[in-house]
């Protein structure tokens, strides 16, 4: 009895296989399904192949083709294989409106990959903002499902992180040292959060452009940045930092700080200076890859003399002003550790005085020296005049000096 039942089950299994003999035996209206592929014999005698599979949690039903058109089981299997392959790239070839949800995490990865291939601007900063903050927060949330409520929660969380990391401590420390600090000093200041939101906004725009989503999923409201006071060093603090740099074991540190203080150039711009881009006759440094586009950076007469001596001391044939045999690029790309050590040696706080502080210091002193803002913009390489205006501190000594000049002119004293 058991032998008969087993034999019957074996025959039934054989008949349910999607083989050519079994397909030929089917009467109109009958069908066979195996491994997500269905073959059905229609009333006109033709056969039709369809697939019905679960891929990434989504049921996919598609007509592959008809037997009379030459469609075979192998082609149906290939079709399923393509669906699974496409799913790995979050791009199922489905009708409009039925595309699989692309998570924010995967969208961020693809976004950075495409920008890198296309030579996108500010890629390093975008990668940092995404990987450190945006991706950990939005994670596997479908890109198309991110709402304005979600972005508001993100802003709130980042502001709370600032508070938890001791924004008040930084402010007190800056007063103690006499460093001119930002009113919003801290890890997650409004300006910092706004730049993260700008990266998120750019990802949304590109996702629409590349067809990942049909429209921007959320409206982004930036935080108010207030006066935007910039941290900068006083003349005495600059002198102390330079003295500390002279005593540093790193022979490139003093040169780096001098260029930063006398030009307002960004760290990456300074470290990637090529000898051929220094024009001592015209007193400019050509910057081919600046944040706002290529530009010529004006330099002081003192810096011309200083750079000439530094270039003469470089090994023959060295193309870089900051050469590094260990770096893949051929030039130094990071100078953080020796800079921090010099900041401490100068009696300053590394939490307040960072490499970008040199740029803020140069621009602020240009403004306080009475240089008009359009000229400052030309020197600093900022994209807009509005970006320079924040350096015109309302409580700067140059403001009072200007009022004294007005008083003298009007003979009010």
C-alpha positions in Angstrom: 0.0 0.0 0.0 2.8 2.4 0.9 4.7 1.4 -2.2 1.7 2.3 -4.4 1.2 5.7 -2.7 4.9 6.5 -3.2 4.8 5.5 -6.8 1.7 7.7 -7.4 3.3 10.7 -5.7 6.4 10.2 -7.8 4.4 10.2 -11.0 2.5 13.3 -9.9 5.8 15.1 -9.3 7.1 14.1 -12.7 3.9 15.4 -14.4 4.2 18.7 -12.5 7.6 19.5 -13.9 7.8 22.2 -16.5 9.3 19.9 -19.2 8.6 20.0 -22.9 6.7 16.7 -22.9 4.5 17.8 -20.0 3.7 21.1 -21.7 2.7 19.3 -24.9 0.3 17.1 -22.9 -1.7 20.1 -21.5 -5.3 20.5 -22.5 -6.7 24.0 -23.1 -7.1 25.8 -19.8 -4.5 23.6 -18.0 -1.2 24.9 -16.7 2.0 23.8 -14.9 3.9 26.0 -12.4 7.5 25.3 -11.2 9.9 27.6 -9.4 7.9 30.8 -10.1 7.4 30.0 -13.8 3.9 29.1 -15.1 3.1 27.7 -18.6 -0.6 27.7 -19.5 -2.2 26.2 -22.6 -4.8 28.6 -24.1 -8.0 27.7 -25.9 -6.5 28.6 -29.3 -3.8 26.0 -28.6 -1.0 28.5 -28.0 1.0 28.5 -24.8 1.9 31.5 -22.6 4.8 31.8 -20.1 4.4 34.0 -17.0 6.5 34.5 -13.9 5.3 35.2 -10.3 8.2 35.6 -7.8 9.0 37.4 -4.6 11.9 39.8 -4.9 13.1 42.0 -2.1 9.7 41.6 -0.4 7.7 42.5 -3.5 5.5 40.2 -5.6 6.3 40.4 -9.2 3.9 39.2 -11.9 4.9 39.5 -15.5 4.0 37.9 -18.9 7.3 36.7 -20.5 6.0 35.7 -23.9 4.1 33.1 -26.0 5.1 29.7 -27.3 4.2 30.7 -30.8 6.7 33.6 -30.6 9.5 31.2 -29.7 9.5 31.9 -25.9 10.9 29.0 -23.9 11.3 28.1 -20.2 15.0 29.0 -20.4 14.0 32.6 -21.4 11.6 32.8 -18.5 14.4 31.6 -16.1 16.7 34.3 -17.6 14.1 36.9 -17.1 13.8 36.0 -13.4 17.6 36.1 -13.1 17.6 39.6 -14.6 15.0 40.7 -12.1 17.1 39.5 -9.2 20.2 41.1 -10.6 18.3 44.4 -11.1 17.1 44.2 -7.5 20.7 44.3 -6.2 20.9 47.7 -7.8 17.5 48.8 -6.5 16.3 49.3 -10.1 13.7 46.7 -11.0 12.5 46.9 -14.6 8.8 47.4 -13.7 6.0 49.6 -15.1 6.0 53.2 -13.8 4.7 53.5 -10.3 5.8 50.0 -9.3 9.5 50.4 -8.8 11.0 48.9 -5.7 11.6 51.4 -2.9 15.2 52.6 -2.9 16.5 53.1 0.7 18.2 56.3 1.7 21.3 54.3 2.6 21.6 52.8 -0.9 20.7 56.1 -2.6 23.5 57.8 -0.7 26.0 55.1 -1.9 24.9 55.4 -5.5 24.8 59.2 -5.3 28.4 59.4 -4.2 29.5 56.8 -6.8 27.9 58.8 -9.6 29.3 62.1 -8.4 32.8 60.6 -8.2 32.5 59.4 -11.8 31.2 62.7 -13.0 33.7 64.8 -11.1 31.2 66.3 -8.7 32.2 69.3 -6.6 32.9 69.2 -2.8 32.7 65.4 -2.9 34.8 64.9 0.3 32.5 67.1 2.4 29.4 65.6 0.9 30.7 62.1 1.7 31.5 63.1 5.3 28.1 64.7 5.9 26.3 61.7 4.5 28.3 59.0 6.2 28.6 60.6 9.6 25.2 62.1 10.0 22.5 61.7 7.3 22.8 58.0 6.6 22.9 57.0 10.3 19.7 59.0 10.8 17.6 58.1 7.7 19.1 54.6 7.3 16.9 52.2 5.4 13.9 54.6 5.1 12.8 54.6 1.5 14.1 57.7 -0.2 10.6 58.5 -1.6 9.1 58.2 1.9 11.2 60.8 3.7 8.9 63.6 4.9 9.3 67.1 6.0 8.5 65.8 9.5 11.5 63.5 9.2 13.9 66.3 8.3 12.6 68.4 11.2 13.4 65.5 13.5 16.9 65.3 12.0 17.5 69.0 12.7 16.3 68.6 16.3 18.5 65.6 16.9 21.6 67.4 15.5 20.9 70.5 17.7 20.6 68.2 20.8 23.9 66.6 19.9 25.5 70.1 20.0 24.1 70.7 23.4 25.1 67.3 24.7 28.7 67.8 23.4 29.2 70.9 25.5 28.5 74.0 23.4 28.5 76.1 26.6 31.9 74.8 27.6 33.4 75.9 24.3 31.9 79.3 24.6 33.3 79.7 28.2 36.7 78.4 27.0 36.9 80.9 24.2 36.2 83.8 26.5 38.9 82.6 28.8 41.5 82.6 26.0 40.4 85.8 24.4 39.8 84.1 21.0 37.1 85.7 19.0 34.5 82.9 18.9 31.3 82.3 17.0 28.1 82.9 19.0 27.1 79.4 17.8 30.3 77.6 18.6 29.9 73.8 18.8 29.9 70.6 16.8 26.4 71.0 15.3 26.0 74.8 14.9 23.2 76.0 12.7 25.6 76.6 9.8 26.9 73.0 10.1 23.4 71.6 10.1 22.5 73.8 7.1 25.4 72.4 5.1 24.2 68.9 5.9 20.7 69.9 4.7 22.3 71.3 1.6 23.9 67.9 0.9 20.5 66.2 1.5 18.8 68.7 -0.9 21.4 68.0 -3.6 20.8 64.3 -3.3 17.0 64.8 -3.7 17.6 66.9 -6.8 19.9 64.4 -8.4 17.6 61.5 -7.5 14.8 63.2 -9.4 17.2 64.0 -12.3 18.4 60.4 -12.5 14.9 58.9 -12.3 15.2 57.3 -8.9 12.1 59.2 -7.6 9.5 61.2 -9.4 9.7 64.3 -7.2 11.5 65.8 -4.2 10.0 64.0 -1.1 10.4 66.7 1.5 10.7 70.5 1.8 13.9 71.5 3.6 13.8 74.5 5.9 17.2 75.8 6.9 18.0 77.0 10.4 18.6 80.7 11.1 22.3 81.3 11.5 22.0 84.6 13.2 24.9 87.1 13.0 27.2 84.3 11.9 30.2 85.7 13.9 33.4 83.9 12.8 36.1 82.7 15.1 39.5 84.3 14.4 42.8 85.0 16.0 44.2 88.3 17.2 47.5 89.6 16.0 49.2 88.4 19.2 47.7 84.9 18.9 48.9 84.7 15.3 52.4 85.5 16.4 52.3 82.9 19.1 51.0 80.3 16.7 53.8 81.1 14.2 56.4 80.8 16.9 55.1 77.4 17.9 55.1 76.3 14.3 58.8 77.3 13.9 59.6 74.9 16.7 57.6 72.1 15.2 59.2 68.8 14.1 57.0 69.1 10.9 59.0 71.3 8.5 55.9 72.0 6.4 53.8 73.4 9.2 55.2 76.9 9.4 54.9 77.3 5.6 51.3 76.1 5.8 50.3 78.6 8.5 52.1 81.5 6.8 50.2 80.9 3.5 46.9 80.5 5.3 47.3 83.7 7.3 48.5 85.8 4.3 46.1 84.5 1.7 43.0 83.1 3.4 43.3 80.0 1.2 41.6 76.8 2.2 43.7 73.9 3.6 43.2 71.7 0.5 44.1 74.6 -1.8 47.3 75.3 0.1 48.5 71.7 0.3 47.9 71.1 -3.4 49.9 74.1 -4.6 52.2 73.2 -7.5 55.4 75.1 -8.1 54.4 75.9 -11.6 51.2 77.6 -10.3 53.2 80.3 -8.3 53.7 83.4 -10.4 56.2 85.5 -8.4 56.2 88.3 -11.0 52.4 88.9 -10.9 52.2 87.9 -7.2 49.5 85.3 -7.6 48.9 81.6 -7.1 46.8 79.8 -9.6 44.2 77.6 -7.9 42.8 75.2 -10.5 40.3 73.4 -8.2 38.8 76.0 -5.8 35.4 75.5 -4.2 33.9 78.3 -6.3 35.8 77.4 -9.5 39.4 78.1 -10.6 40.9 81.4 -9.6 44.1 83.4 -9.2 44.9 84.0 -5.5 46.7 87.3 -4.8 49.6 87.1 -2.4 51.6 89.6 -0.4 55.1 90.8 -1.3 56.4 89.2 1.9 54.9 85.8 0.8 56.5 86.1 -2.6 59.9 86.4 -1.0 59.2 83.6 1.5 57.8 81.2 -1.2 60.8 81.9 -3.5 63.2 80.8 -0.7 61.1 77.7 0.0 61.0 76.6 -3.6 64.7 77.0 -3.9 65.1 74.6 -1.0 63.0 71.9 -2.5 64.6 68.9 -4.2 65.1 69.4 -7.9 62.2 68.2 -10.0 59.7 68.2 -7.2 56.4 69.6 -8.6 54.7 70.2 -5.3 55.2 72.9 -2.7 54.3 70.4 0.0 55.7 67.1 -1.4 55.1 63.8 0.3 56.6 60.5 -0.9 54.2 58.6 1.2 51.0 60.1 -0.2 49.3 58.6 -3.3 48.8 62.1 -4.7 52.5 63.0 -4.3 51.8 65.9 -1.9 50.7 66.2 1.7 47.0 66.0 2.2 46.7 66.3 6.0 48.6 68.3 8.6 46.2 68.0 11.5 48.4 66.4 14.2 51.3 68.9 14.0 48.8 71.8 13.8 47.0 70.7 16.9 50.4 70.4 18.8 51.4 73.9 17.7 48.0 75.3 18.8 48.5 73.8 22.2 52.1 75.1 22.4 50.8 78.6 21.5 48.4 78.4 24.6 45.3 78.0 22.5 42.5 75.4 22.5 42.5 72.9 19.5 38.7 72.6 20.0 38.4 76.2 19.0 41.4 76.9 16.7 41.3 74.6 13.7 43.1 74.8 10.3 40.1 76.6 8.8 40.6 79.3 11.5 43.5 80.6 9.5 41.2 81.5 6.6 38.7 83.2 9.0 41.5 85.1 10.6 42.9 86.4 7.3 39.5 87.5 6.0 38.4 89.1 9.2 41.6 91.2 9.4 41.2 92.3 5.8 37.7 93.6 6.7 38.9 95.2 9.9 41.7 96.9 8.0 39.0 98.8 6.0 39.2 96.8 2.8 36.0 97.0 0.8 34.0 93.8 0.7 34.1 93.3 -3.1 37.9 93.3 -2.8 37.8 90.9 0.1 35.6 88.6 -2.0 38.2 88.7 -4.8 41.0 87.7 -2.4 39.1 85.1 -0.4 37.5 83.4 -3.4 34.0 83.4 -2.0 31.2 82.7 -4.5 28.9 85.6 -3.3 29.3 88.9 -1.5 26.8 87.7 1.1 29.3 85.1 2.3 31.8 87.8 3.0 29.5 90.1 4.9 29.4 87.8 7.9 33.0 88.7 8.5 32.1 92.3 9.2 31.6 91.8 12.9 29.3 94.3 14.4 31.5 94.7 17.5 34.8 95.0 15.6 37.2 97.7 16.5 37.2 98.8 12.9 33.5 99.8 13.3 34.3 102.2 16.1 37.3 103.5 14.1 35.0 104.3 11.2 32.6 106.2 13.6 35.6 108.2 14.9 36.5 109.1 11.3 32.9 110.3 10.8 33.1 112.4 13.9 36.4 114.0 12.9 35.1 114.8 9.4 32.0 116.4 10.7 34.1 118.3 13.3 31.8 117.1 16.1 34.5 116.9 18.7 
